[in-house]
Amino acid sequence: MRIRPWTPAAVIAFAGAVEVYGQGIAVTNPLAGNGEAVRDGTAIYEARCAACHGPSAKGSSGGCDLTGLWTEGGADELLFQTIRRGIPDTLKPHSFGPDKEVWAILAYLSTLDEGPEQILPASDAASGERLFWASCGVCHSVNGRGGQLGPDLSRVGSRRSPSALAHKIRYASSYIASIYRGGYVIEGYQPVTLVISSGQRIRAVKKNEDAFSVQIMDANGRIQGYRKADLDDYHNDDTSLMPDFGPDRLPDPDLKNLVAYLVTLRAEPRTGAE
């Protein structure tokens, strides 16, 4: 892939954006609307991002939809840092590409954002809440209510975009990968399989481990400990205990309602002097 030289105007704009870093000034994409940058960003996206996020950035099993990043609340500087640093507890790696290439990718993606009508379709958060407690609350908790097998979701709406939430529900296991393949998993939720001396196979999430023992939470929410020497088998899994909720299990309208509820789960605003 050959990236074309930039015009002097583009270089000056880019240099200006770099200069304000570290000065507390909100940084905007210096290449937004620049035709050359959009073309270069398209080529870079196809080479580096499309394998996970799809050729049209509408998402696939490996990555979420990127066509509504700004409509979903993204800002240029935050999105730049997301590409540069990656996303903790996900398979999104950090990028070593030059800043100008990251801005070029964002210049391209911004052309795909067509506004709320496309990205945030009509949905019913109340129906989504009922669905959550019927299907998800046995493993996940919200504000002290629910199960402990999966992560607490009390503030998930502050940490994940609607597209990212929908992707995690559809493709839960895509967020779990062997550490030997560079994967990531939230600490305390690594899926594991144990086979005890009776031959019973136990799937669980790992809570703690040392050289001689492992502590798990089983599917019933019970904390248990085992000496490794007493196990017939013990290994990390690449498949999440959370199933992949495909359209056959969770139709699109129900998925939209569930996501609409999840995005309401946000950190409470601070009150008083702290």
WOWONOR-V254372 format. One record per helix or strand. SS is the DSSP state (H for helix, E for strand). FROM is the first residue (numbers start at 1). LEN is the number of residues. If there is no record, write none. Layout:
# WOWONOR-V254372
ss,from,len
SS,FROM,LEN
SS,FROM,LEN
This chain:
# WOWONOR-V254372
ss,from,len
H,8,12
H,35,14
H,50,4
E,60,1
E,63,1
H,76,10
H,99,12
H,116,4
H,125,11
E,141,2
E,145,2
H,156,4
H,162,9
H,172,4
H,179,3
E,190,6
E,201,9
E,213,6
E,223,5
H,228,3
E,233,4
H,252,11
